[in-house]
Amino acid sequence: MTLIQRLSGVGFLSHEDAVRLGAVGPTARASDVKRDIRKTDPYAAYADVAFDVITDTHNDVFGRTVVRTGELMQSYRIIRQLVEKLPEGRLQ
């Protein structure tokens, strides 16, 4: 509860300002901007794995924390998929 109170309302960035100022990453996604370069222009193996773009509508540091936590869970999901796709045999 204390963490939520300390993070809520701090660093507020509205959805409109996030779009207008060109915010990216968790800062943008915590202001409900559903934009992730890994989806729009996938690089490396991102085109070969399924993951969700995590957004939140709190528009503050608490929302950014929610986004980062959700992204951590998506990272685990990505890792599991990549491990399942590893070829059999010795890695070099």
C-alpha positions as CSV (number, residue, x, y, z in Angstrom):
1,M,0.0,0.0,0.0
2,T,2.8,2.5,0.9
3,L,4.5,1.8,-2.5
4,I,1.3,2.5,-4.4
5,Q,0.7,5.7,-2.5
6,R,4.3,6.9,-3.0
7,L,4.3,6.2,-6.8
8,S,0.7,7.3,-7.6
9,G,0.4,10.8,-9.1
10,V,4.1,11.3,-9.4
11,G,5.5,12.1,-12.8
12,F,2.1,12.4,-14.4
13,L,2.2,12.3,-18.2
14,S,-1.2,12.3,-20.0
15,H,-1.8,10.1,-23.0
16,E,-2.1,13.2,-25.2
17,D,1.2,14.6,-23.9
18,A,3.0,11.3,-24.3
19,V,1.9,11.2,-28.0
20,R,2.7,14.9,-28.6
21,L,6.1,14.7,-27.0
22,G,7.0,11.4,-28.7
23,A,7.5,9.4,-25.4
24,V,8.7,5.9,-25.9
25,G,9.1,2.7,-23.9
26,P,7.5,2.1,-20.5
27,T,7.0,5.9,-20.1
28,A,4.7,5.9,-23.2
29,R,3.1,2.6,-22.5
30,A,2.2,3.7,-18.9
31,S,0.2,6.5,-20.6
32,D,-1.7,4.0,-22.6
33,V,0.3,4.4,-25.8
34,K,0.3,0.9,-27.4
35,R,3.6,1.2,-29.2
36,D,6.5,-1.2,-29.1
37,I,9.3,-1.3,-31.7
38,R,9.6,-5.0,-31.2
39,K,6.0,-5.4,-32.7
40,T,6.0,-2.6,-35.3
41,D,9.5,-3.2,-36.6
42,P,10.7,-6.6,-35.2
43,Y,14.4,-7.2,-35.0
44,A,16.4,-10.3,-33.9
45,A,13.9,-13.1,-33.1
46,Y,11.0,-10.9,-32.1
47,A,9.1,-11.7,-35.3
48,D,9.2,-15.4,-34.3
49,V,7.7,-15.1,-30.8
50,A,4.4,-14.1,-29.4
51,F,4.2,-11.5,-26.7
52,D,1.8,-8.7,-25.6
53,V,2.5,-5.0,-25.5
54,I,1.8,-4.1,-21.9
55,T,0.1,-0.8,-21.3
56,D,-1.5,1.0,-18.4
57,T,-3.7,4.0,-17.8
58,H,-2.3,5.4,-14.6
59,N,-0.1,7.9,-16.5
60,D,2.4,8.1,-13.6
61,V,5.3,6.3,-11.9
62,F,3.0,3.7,-10.5
63,G,1.7,3.0,-14.1
64,R,5.3,2.7,-15.3
65,T,6.0,0.2,-12.5
66,V,2.9,-1.8,-13.6
67,V,4.2,-1.8,-17.2
68,R,7.7,-2.8,-16.2
69,T,6.4,-5.7,-14.1
70,G,4.1,-6.9,-16.9
71,E,7.0,-6.6,-19.4
72,L,9.1,-8.8,-17.1
73,M,6.4,-11.5,-17.3
74,Q,6.4,-11.1,-21.1
75,S,10.2,-11.5,-21.1
76,Y,9.8,-14.8,-19.3
77,R,7.2,-15.8,-21.9
78,I,9.6,-14.9,-24.7
79,I,12.5,-16.8,-23.1
80,R,10.3,-20.0,-22.8
81,Q,9.4,-19.8,-26.4
82,L,13.0,-19.4,-27.5
83,V,14.2,-22.3,-25.4
84,E,11.5,-24.5,-26.8
85,K,12.7,-23.6,-30.4
86,L,16.4,-24.4,-29.7
87,P,17.6,-27.1,-32.0
88,E,18.6,-30.5,-30.6
89,G,22.2,-31.2,-30.0
90,R,25.2,-29.4,-28.7
91,L,25.2,-25.6,-28.7
92,Q,28.3,-24.0,-30.2
